[in-house]
Amino acid sequence: MSSLVVLTTDPALETLLRGAFAPAWTMTSGPDIPSRRADLFVVGADRVGSIARLRSAGGAIGRGAIVVVGDPAGDDAAIDDRLPHPPTRDDIVALAARWTPPATPALDRLSAAFGRAEVVGLATGLCVQLDAAVAALARGQDVDAAHRLAGLSGMLGFAHLGGRWAALSDGEAVDRRALHVATRQAVVALDRFVERAR
């Protein structure tokens, strides 16, 4: 089950999110950064100061997708998506659809064929590399490892993402925002696989 953490003291935002994400997602809320990873963090307009601390938390906590409510000034590289302030129910439903992590059946098949430890190592390595790449994308920087990311992504079952990275590597016009979102989704899915496998 996917996990959502809401950093806010706004009960109206909590209610909207709970209505759209439950029961398919587990949801916790509060004003403080959690000690466990989540697939998605929604940061209310009242808690935007938490964004930098959340992204720098390290490990799987810092790699979760971060959605901010409103348009605060700050480091866009730390933010994966935005909701208007205040969001409507339609905005929240679309957010839930956009950030539902992809399934990873290929990782399970590879684990059965080559051993779980081997595949966990590959998944962890790709996760760290994709996390660094998405930060570079958000800052408008070139990603020198695009060709390698394309191959590894395809090999571990993220063919669509691999195709996007291959296109970037080949110098084709690529929607960098869509690549950012797809890459962060893969990071979250890989972290979930690794957590489940250990």
Beta strands, then each sheet from edge to edge (+ up, - down):
strand 1: 2-7
strand 2: 25-30
strand 3: 40-43
strand 4: 65-69
strand 5: 81-83
sheet 1: 2+ 1+ 3+ 4+ 5+
end
